[in-house]
């Protein structure tokens, strides 16, 4: 009897647990569906001719249904009330992203100045409507006033968006708005939004800080104070823009603390992952800026290690930056200690796939470049040139070219 009772209790608990987890799963699924709602346009089903109306439809589509086109045709109809006959007017079309609700409307930017509102990037199209025939003008049918190319609009986010086209009629005499109407369109934005790009840039720069700390710690396992100061200064200039005041102060300490405490893990296992993530999300200009930070960090070291040089070359390759560009970036900073490590690829541009003739040509080109600097007014540059000429001579003897 006792055994039977235990079995029954076990089955009861199992069924109860199953029901409990099913309820949680159902609730969670409903929440996720709700949080990922698809935008739905909320336009009037019928047109009230006694009011001012506007609509934006795909060019070439005479109906208000969904369409696929490269531009939107903006049309108006209904009644416009002015203060007098022959009133001069202008129509302006504004576009906003109301995917998250009208109270959280996001700005849509104009791709070029032609589509800007005054001196701001906010999207605006303006057209002169001329004079209205009467103080109360009634447009019985739809009248086209603009065709807006899709590529003239820059949205904040990618994906399915709910856009609101607002058409306003302004008086030339008083600049007052005398009529306005709005129309909603579900639009699939294939491009990265400007807010997406800002986030990509921010994340890439955060990873850039971590990468620079890895360079500083590579080899010795310690981060020198001058290297840390340089990284903090770069971070403050590249990570604290257009974000909440003071928010980076906390985040920077977390980034620095984690990187310093786990530099070996970052150095050995995450460098490739970090570089790949940066390379996939930001343009060459940003990657070069991050790489310049890493070069600057290395140049603060009392002695540069061969591991740091190899790490630098590996990072450049992962960023799709060729060796000549990397060498030009190094020379622009004049980190003399970089040349204490005899890396022929970095110092002289000699790669393993060159034959004797190509090596000789490369050394000749380097000789001409550095020989022209031995009379430079800067003592540091003269010393660097002499060291490089000595290195070129030694390399010629070693390679017998």
N, C-alpha and C positions, 0 to 999 in steps of 0.2 A: 504493500500500500504506500509506504513511504517513497519507494522508488518511482511508483506511478505518479505520485504527487509532484515529485521533483521534475519529472519529464513534462508534466502538464504546465508547471510554472515556467519551465525553460521555453516551451513552445509559445506560451503567452507573452513572455518577454521578447522573444524573437519577432513575433507578429507586431507587437507594439513598437519595437525599434524600427521595423520595416515601414510601418505607417508613418512614424515620426520623420524618418529620413525622406519618405516620399513627399510629405507635406513641405519639408524644407526645400527639397528640389523643385517642387511646383512653385513655391513662393519665389525662390531665387530666379527661376526661369521667367516668371511673370515680371519680376523687377528688371531683369536684363532686357527683356523685350521692350518694356516701357522706357528704359533709359536710352535705348537705341532706336527711338521712334523715327519713322521716315517722315520728312516734312510734307505737309499737305497744303496746297494753295486754298485760300479762303476768299474766293471772289463771288460777287453777286451773280445769281443765276440769270437774272433779267436786268436789262438796262433801263434806268429811270431817266427819260429824256429831259425831265425838269431839273435834273441835277447835272453837275459836270462829271464826266466819266473818262477814264483812260484805260488802255490795255497795252500789253507788250506780247506780241506773238512771233514765233519763228518766221523769218522772212520767207515769203512764198506760200505760207499757210494761211488761207482765208478764214479758217475756223480758229477757235480759241483752245482747241485740244492740244495735246502734246505734239511736239514736232522736233525735228533734228535739223538745225540750220546753223550757219556760221554767224548769223546776226539776228537781232530782234527788231521788228517793226513796231514803233510806238505810234498809237493812234488815239485820237480824242473825239468825243461827241457829247451832246447834251447842251446845257445852258451855261452861258458865261454872263455874269452881271458886272457891268462897268458903270462908272459915274456919269457917262455922257456918250453920245453918238461919236463915231469916228475916233474911238479911244485907241491910242497906240499901245501895243502889248508885245511881250516877249514870253516865250514858253521855255521852261527849264525842266530837264529830266534828271532826277536823282535816283541812285540805286543803293539799296542797303541790304545787308544779309540779316534776315530775321529768323534763321534756323532755330536759334535758342529762345525765340520770343521777341516781340517788339521792344520790350523793356531792356533787352540785352542786344539790341541791334548792333551789328558790326559794320564798320565802314567798308565800302567798296571803293578802291582807288582807281584812278584813271591811269592807263598804261603810259600815256604821253601827256605833255602839257595841254594839248588840244582838248583833252577830256578832263581837265582839272577845274576845280572851283576856285577862282581867283588865284592866290599863291599857295593853296594847299593841295595835297594829292587827292582829296576827296573827289569822287567821280561826279561830273556835271556836264550835261550837254545843253547848250543854249541855242535857240533859234528865234529869229524875229518873225512874229506873226503878222506884223503890219497893223493896220487900224481895223477895229471891229466895226461892222456897218451900223450897229445899233447899241444902245445902252444895254439892252437885253438881247444877246445874240444866241440863237438856237441852231446847233448843228444837228440836223436830223439823222445824218449817217456818219459812219466812222471816217475821219479825215487823218491821213498819215502826216506826221510832223517830223519824224526822225527814223533813221535806220542805224542801229547801234551794233557795231561788230562785237562779237563775243571777246575777241582778243584785245578790245579796248578797255575791258574791265579786269582789274586785279583783285581777286577775292582774298579774304584773310585765311580761309581754310580750304583744303581739298575735299573732294567727295560730293555727296548729294547735299545741295544747299537750297534753302528757300529764299528767293530774292524778292524784294519789293521795289517795283518801279513806281516812283511818285512823279507825277507831272504837275507843275505849278505854273499858273499864268500870272505874270507880273505887269503892273502898270508902268509905262515909261514915265509918266508924269510924277507919280509919287513913290515909285519902287515898291508899292504895297502888293501883296499877293491878293488877287481878286477871285481866284478859283484854284482848286486842287483836287486831284483824284489819285488813287493808288490801285495797283494791280500786282498780284503775287504770281510768281513763276517758280516751278521746281526746276533746278538747273544742276546738271552734273559737271562739276569742275574737275577737269583732268589734271590740271597743273597744281604744283605746290603753292599754297597761299603765302602771303607775305608774313603772316604770323607763324606758319609752319617753318619758313626759312629762318625767321628770327630764332625759333627754338632749336633748329638744326645748328645754327651758328653758336648759340649759347652752349649747347651740349658739346659741340666740337671743341670749343675753347676750354670748357671744364676738363675734357679729356686731354687737351693740350697742356694744361697745368700739371695734370698727373704724369704725363709723358716727360715734361721738363724736370719734374722731381725725380723721376727714374734716371734720367741722364745725370743729374747732380749726384745721386747716390751710387751710380754704377761704379763698381770697382772697390772703392774704399768703404762703402756701406754707410757713410756719413754725408750729411748735407751741410756744406759750408754756409756761414751766415750771409756772405755777400751773394751767393747763388740764391739763397732763400729770399733775400731782400729783392733781388732782381725779379724773381718769379712773382712775388706778391705785388710788385709795382705793375708788372704786365697784367696780372689778373685783375687788379683794380681798374685798369684802363680798358680791358676787353670784356669783363664779365659783369660790371656794375652799371651798365647802361640800360635804360628802359625797363628796369626791374624795381621792385619795391625798395625804398631807401633802407639801407642797413641789412637787407636780407642776405646779401653776399657775405657780409662779415662772418655770419654764423656758418654758412656753407663753405667758405674758404677755409675756415679752421678745421672743419670736418674733412675736407679734401686733403689738406696738408697733413693732418694727423694720420689719416688712413695710409696715405702714400709713404710717409716717413716710417710708420710702424711696419709696413708690409712691402718695403721697396724691393726685396728679393723676389717676392711673388709677382709684383708688377713687372719687374725687369725681365724675369725669365719666362713668364707665361702669358702676360697680358699685353705686351708691347704690340705684337702682331694684331691682336684683336682690337686694340685701341686705334692703331693706324688704319686698319680696314674700315672701322666705323667712321673715322674722320674722313677718309678718302671717298666714301660712298655718299656723304651728305653735304659737303661744302665745296665751293669752287677752288681752283688752283691758288688764287690770291690768299685765301684764308689758310690753306695748307702751308704756303710759303711763310706766312706770318708765324705760324706755330713752329715751323722748322727753324726759323730765325731765332725764336726764343730758345730752342734747344741748343743751337750753335752758341748763342750768347752765354747760356749757362755753362757750357763746356769751357768757353774761353775764360771764365772766372776761376777755373781750377788752377792750382799751383802747378800741377803736373797732369797732363792729359794721358789717359790710358788707351791702349790699343782697343780695349773692349768698348770704350766710348766712341772711338772712330768707327768701328764696325757697326755699332748700334746706330750711329748717325747715317751711315751709308744704307743700312737696312731700312731705316725710316724713310729716307728719300725715295728708295725703290718702291716701298709700299704706298707712298704718296704720288707715285708716277712722276717724280721729279728726276730728270736725268743728271748724270754726274757733272756735266759742264755747268749746269745751273747751280748745282750744289756748291761747286768750287767758286763760282762767282759770288754766291751769298757769303761764303766763308771769307773771301778776299775783301768784301765790302765792309766787314767788321775788323779786319786785320788782326785776328787772334793769332799772334805769332807762335804761341805755345802749341798750336795745332800741328805745326810742321816739325815739332820735336819727335813725333811718332812718324817713322819713315813709312808712310803709306803712299806708294807711288800713284795710286788712283786718285787720292785726294790731293796730294801735293803737286803732282806733275800731269795728271790726266792720262796716265798710261794704264791701259786695261789689259787683261789677260788674253784677249782675242786679237791683239795687235801683232803684226809680224815685224821683223827687224826694220824694214823700210818705214813703216808707220810710226814705230817707236822713235826712230831718228828724226822724222819730220816733227813729231810732237815735242821732242826735246829741243829742237831748233826754235820752234815757235815759243816755247817757254823761256828759252835763253833770250830771245829778242825782247820779250815782254819785261823780264826782270832786269835785263841790262839797261833798259831805258829808265829804270827807277833808281839806279845807283847815284844819280846826281839830283835826286829829289830834295826839296828844301826841308822835308821832315826827316829827322835823324832816325826815327823808328822805321820809316819806310826804307831808308837807305840800308839800315841793318838787316831788315827782312830781305831786301833784294840781294845783299851779299850772301846771306845764309842760303837763299834759294839757288844762287849761281854756284855755290859750293856743292849743294845737293845735286844739281844738274851734272856737274863735273864728275862727282862720285858715281852717279848712276850710269853715265856713259862708260866709265871704266869697268864697272861691275857687269854691265850687259854687253860690253864690247861692241858698241855701235858708233 
